[in-house]
């Protein structure tokens, strides 16, 4: 690292990018950030370019890229490769998955609107203080079913 480039400790890098120091260390372990030189007292030191790298990673994560994918891509790039086709293919996959998820959300929205209308009618016909058993009606076959939302879906590994 040249003397003209101001070095950043991992804590400074974390503060500038809005992530934790643990995240910075994790990125280095995964190869997302190149291994950093250490001071005599053991502090990791990063160049200013690490700020851009961490911000790139954070934005890519928001778009659905995984840390494993980013690690692979960035390591290829750091070795002088051009992983552009891989990046495009992954982005296209992410877009297709997003479009599918939006369709699922629209189906769920339509289902919930219908459900709320049914529950309002049911409550209007239920005496005050009586149980309407609204949630129990979700298990009733007479209620149209939307595809269940999988809140615990794991990301597909490449």
C-alpha positions as CSV (number, residue, x, y, z in Angstrom):
1,X,0.0,0.0,0.0
2,X,1.5,3.3,-1.1
3,X,2.2,6.0,1.4
4,X,0.0,8.4,-0.6
5,X,-3.1,6.3,0.0
6,X,-4.5,6.8,3.4
7,X,-5.0,3.5,5.1
8,X,-8.1,2.6,7.0
9,X,-8.4,0.3,10.0
10,X,-11.2,-2.2,9.8
11,X,-13.3,-0.1,12.3
12,X,-12.9,3.0,10.2
13,X,-13.9,1.0,7.1
14,X,-16.9,-0.4,8.9
15,X,-18.0,3.0,10.0
16,X,-17.6,4.6,6.6
17,X,-19.6,1.8,4.9
18,X,-22.3,1.2,7.6
19,X,-21.4,-2.4,8.4
20,X,-19.8,-4.0,11.4
21,X,-16.2,-4.8,11.9
22,X,-17.2,-8.4,12.1
23,X,-18.7,-8.1,8.6
24,X,-15.4,-6.6,7.3
25,X,-13.5,-9.6,8.8
26,X,-16.0,-12.0,7.4
27,X,-15.7,-10.4,3.9
28,X,-11.9,-10.8,4.1
29,X,-12.3,-14.5,5.2
30,X,-14.6,-15.1,2.2
31,X,-12.2,-13.4,-0.2
32,X,-14.7,-10.6,-0.9
33,X,-12.0,-8.2,0.4
34,X,-8.4,-9.0,-0.4
35,X,-6.4,-10.1,2.6
36,X,-5.3,-6.9,4.3
37,X,-1.8,-6.0,5.5
38,X,-1.4,-5.7,9.3
39,X,0.2,-3.2,11.4
40,X,2.9,-4.2,13.9
41,X,0.2,-4.3,16.5
42,X,-2.0,-6.6,14.4
43,X,-4.6,-4.1,13.1
44,X,-6.0,-4.8,9.6
45,X,-5.3,-1.9,7.2
46,X,-7.4,-1.3,4.1
47,X,-6.9,1.1,1.2
48,X,-9.6,3.6,0.3
49,X,-10.7,1.3,-2.6
50,X,-12.1,-1.1,0.1
51,X,-14.9,1.5,0.8
52,X,-16.1,1.2,-2.8
53,X,-15.8,-2.6,-2.6
54,X,-17.9,-2.9,0.5
55,X,-20.5,-0.5,-0.9
56,X,-20.6,-2.6,-4.1
57,X,-21.1,-5.8,-2.1
58,X,-23.9,-4.2,0.0
59,X,-25.7,-3.0,-3.1
60,X,-25.3,-6.4,-4.8
61,X,-26.7,-8.2,-1.7
62,X,-29.8,-5.9,-1.9
63,X,-30.3,-7.1,-5.5
64,X,-30.2,-10.8,-4.3
65,X,-26.6,-11.8,-5.0
66,X,-25.2,-14.1,-2.3
67,X,-21.9,-13.6,-0.6
68,X,-20.6,-16.8,-2.1
69,X,-21.4,-15.5,-5.6
70,X,-19.8,-12.2,-4.9
71,X,-16.7,-13.9,-3.5
72,X,-16.3,-16.0,-6.6
73,X,-16.9,-13.0,-9.0
74,X,-14.6,-10.6,-7.1
75,X,-11.8,-13.2,-6.8
76,X,-11.9,-13.8,-10.5
77,X,-11.8,-10.0,-11.1
78,X,-9.0,-9.6,-8.6
79,X,-6.9,-12.2,-10.6
80,X,-7.4,-10.2,-13.8
81,X,-10.4,-12.1,-15.1
82,X,-13.5,-10.7,-16.6
83,X,-16.5,-12.4,-14.9
84,X,-19.0,-10.1,-16.8
85,X,-21.0,-13.0,-18.4
86,X,-21.3,-14.7,-15.0
87,X,-22.5,-11.5,-13.5
88,X,-25.1,-11.0,-16.2
89,X,-26.3,-14.6,-16.0
90,X,-26.7,-14.2,-12.2
91,X,-28.5,-10.9,-12.6
92,X,-30.9,-12.4,-15.1
93,X,-31.6,-15.3,-12.6
94,X,-32.2,-12.7,-9.8
95,X,-34.6,-10.8,-12.1
96,X,-36.6,-13.9,-13.0
97,X,-36.8,-14.9,-9.3
98,X,-37.9,-11.3,-8.4
99,X,-40.6,-11.4,-11.1
100,X,-41.9,-14.7,-9.8
101,X,-41.9,-13.4,-6.2
102,X,-43.9,-10.3,-7.3
103,X,-46.5,-12.6,-9.0
104,X,-46.7,-14.6,-5.8
105,X,-47.2,-11.4,-3.8
106,X,-50.0,-10.3,-6.1
107,X,-51.7,-13.6,-5.7
108,X,-51.3,-13.4,-1.9
109,X,-52.6,-9.8,-2.0
110,X,-55.8,-10.9,-3.9
111,X,-56.3,-13.8,-1.5
112,X,-55.9,-11.5,1.5
113,X,-58.4,-8.9,0.1
114,X,-60.9,-11.7,-0.4
115,X,-60.2,-13.1,3.1
116,X,-60.6,-9.7,4.8
117,X,-64.0,-9.2,3.0
118,X,-65.1,-12.7,4.2
119,X,-64.0,-12.0,7.7
120,X,-65.8,-8.7,7.9
121,X,-69.0,-10.4,6.8
122,X,-68.4,-13.2,9.3
123,X,-67.8,-10.7,12.2
124,X,-70.9,-8.7,11.2
125,X,-72.9,-12.0,11.7
126,X,-71.1,-12.9,15.0
127,X,-72.7,-11.8,18.3
128,X,-70.6,-9.4,20.4
129,X,-68.4,-11.4,22.7
130,X,-68.7,-14.6,20.6
131,X,-65.7,-16.1,18.9
132,X,-65.7,-15.7,15.1
133,X,-62.8,-18.2,14.7
134,X,-61.3,-16.1,11.9
135,X,-57.8,-17.7,12.0
136,X,-59.3,-21.2,12.2
137,X,-61.1,-20.5,8.9
138,X,-57.7,-20.5,7.2
139,X,-57.7,-24.3,7.6
140,X,-61.2,-24.6,6.3
141,X,-61.5,-25.9,2.7
142,X,-64.2,-23.4,1.8
143,X,-61.6,-20.5,1.9
144,X,-59.8,-20.2,-1.4
145,X,-56.1,-21.0,-1.0
146,X,-53.2,-19.0,-2.2
147,X,-49.8,-20.6,-2.5
148,X,-48.2,-20.5,0.9
149,X,-45.6,-17.9,1.4
150,X,-42.3,-19.6,2.3
151,X,-40.6,-17.2,4.7
152,X,-37.8,-19.7,5.3
153,X,-36.7,-20.3,1.7
154,X,-33.0,-20.8,1.4
155,X,-31.1,-19.2,-1.4
156,X,-30.1,-21.5,-4.2
157,X,-26.4,-22.3,-4.1
158,X,-24.4,-22.1,-7.3
